[in-house]
Structure formats: C-alpha cells, structure tokens
Amino acid sequence: MFNKDQLVSAKDQWNQCGYAVLDNFIQEPYYTALSDYVRRLQYGVWHCIHNSHKQYPASFIDTDEYHKLHKQFLQDSKGEFSYWHYAHWLLRDYHKVDSNPLVTEFNQTITKVDDNPFTDLCRGIIGQYDMYTNEPTYSYYDYKSWLNAHHDPDRYCAYIFYFNNNWQTHWGGQLCILDKDEKSIKYSVEPIGNRIVLLNVQAQEGQRINKHFISPVSITADEPRYSLAGWFYPKK
C-alpha cells in the first residue's frame, strides 16, 4: 500500500528540518482509487474560533443558514485563531466503506489506532515508538476556506496526504511552516497529488515548534484542495 524507497531520506530530512516530505507515497492502484474517492465524498462544514469547534452535515451547505453563518463567522473570527473548511470524518466503520475495495482497505488501515503499516513506517521516520493515530479526516479547502497559524498541542506529529493531481502553485493552498520568530515562512509545501508531509509538532525545551498555516486557495483554482490529515499522539 505504501512505497518505502524514501524512508532513509525522509528520516534525514526530519532530523535536520523538523519535517519530511515524501512523494509518490501511496502505491498504485490505491492512489488512483483514492483520488477519485475524495471527489465523490459528501463533505460537511468544520469550523472553529479559538477553542470552539463545530461540525455541520453535508446537507447544511445547501441552506440559507450556511451562507448567513459563513458571513457572520468571517466577522466573529477576526483577530482569533480560526478555521473553516469542509470535512468527511472517518468516525464509524460505515464511514470507511466504499464501493471500491481498495479505498475501504486504505481507510480501515489508516484509521487503525495502533500497529498498522502507516504508523509503523512513520515511527521509523520520526523516531518515536510510543505513539498512536486516531480519526484522520478527509477535507477540502476552497476560496471560502482557511486555517490560521497555530501550534498542535499535546501531539507528536501532524501528517497530511494530498490528492491534487494537477495543482498549480498560483492556486495557493500551501502548508506554510513558520520560522522560529513565527513571523516569516521557513518552508512551504505544495499540495501536490500523492505527496505526504510529516510535521514535528512536539514541544522542545518547553516551547511548541513549527507553527503553521494553510495559504488561501485562489478563487481561480480549477478545483478545491483535497487532503487527508491527522496526528500522532503520545501514548499515556
């Protein structure tokens, strides 16, 4: 399911930079199946201001209340940490099942809390073995979406799979990692299809590292920015 030919270079990049980027990470034909799948999903709304996280089903997007909420949210979120994007949550077993058995296999593998092939590969790259993953989420960002600069507390590592086959740089949607001053961009990751980024979000010397955000997606983009994101948590 996963290509292993970049593991050594990814581990070196992680140790030197605090992140690792691997291309062509998902084997064919899994990637082709997933690329189709993310465009067929029903996505709900997921938003947050400060620590107030709320979710709405896909049916909400076609209502008048959706447009009113988005307009009000733009005003209420000014000056606060916030995000607004569209999500498909893999919370129940039936959320993971698709007509394509390759997609079902991938979803069931990636959501297994412990001892799955993806977690095992990442443990070797980042050098942490007392960790687990839980409930990664498919999402898309369009020009109405955003994710402000933030840290990910109480986690070891963030991971993001991308499913954007013909993404153009000027469409935006890059993962931007801030420098130590948290004012300038140290590195940005293009959301290119079949790429995964692992990002160190651990506290070091009592301080969170790698504050990050997603650059706005342009209204001129041919399609939204599709991804699957999750975190590795320390075992208690």
C-alpha positions, 0 to 999 in steps of 0.5 A: 500500500505504501512505497518505502524507497524514501524512508532513509531520506525522509528520516534525514530530512526530519532530523535536520528540518523538523519535517519530511516530505515524501512523494509518490507515497501511496502505491498504485492502484490505491492512489488512483482509487483514492483520488477519485474517492475524495471527489465523490465524498459528501463533505460537511462544514468544520469550523472553529474560533479559538477553542470552539469547534463545530461540525455541520452535515453535508446537507447544511451547505445547501441552506440559507443558514450556511451562507448567513453563518459563513458571513457572520463567522468571517466577522466573529473570527477576526483577530482569533485563531480560526478555521473553516473548511469542509470535512468527511470524518472517518468516525464509524466503520460505515464511514470507511466503506466504499464501493471500491475495495481498495479505498475501504482497505486504505481507510480501515488501515489508516484509521487503525489506532495502533500497529498498522503499516502507516504508523509503523513506517512513520515511527521509523521516520520520526523516531518515536515508538510510543505513539498512536493515530486516531480519526484522520479526516478527509477535507477540502479547502476552497476560496471560502476556506482557511486555517490560521497559524497555530501550534498542535498541542499535546501531539507528536506529529501532524501528517497530511496526504494530498490528492491534487493531481494537477495543482498549480502553485498560483492556486495557493493552498500551501502548508506554510511552516513558520520560522522560529520568530513565527513571523516569516515562512521557513518552508512551504509545501505544495499540495501536490497529488500523492505527496505526504508531509510529516510535521514535528509538532512536539514541544522542545525545551518547553516551547511548541515548534513549527507553527503553521498555516494553510495559504488561501486557495485562489478563487481561480483554482480549477478545483478545491484542495483535497487532503487527508490529515491527522496526528500522532499522539503520545501514548499515556 
